[in-house]
């Protein structure tokens, strides 16, 4: 690039980035001690991709008290307390 000083930033944006430092995966489901607290957080930048499935799963937990369509229990907070991280086997 011969003249980088000729380029100007015309616009920019910033936003919050939800990050789970334990294993970089979502934390979903009920709180282990409080019945009225549910988690859907820690997606580490993948939330928009997972939003439809997670929304449905959380609805099922709240209404049916269990997963009906897809079992997402491996993403529960218990894995953090038990120190059992869930790492992705394949990252594309």
ABEGO torsion letter per residue (X at the ends): XABAAABBBABBBBBBBBBBAAAGBBBBEBBAABAABBBBBGAGGAAAAAAAAAAAAAAAAAAAGBBAABBAAAABAAAAAAGBBBBBABBX
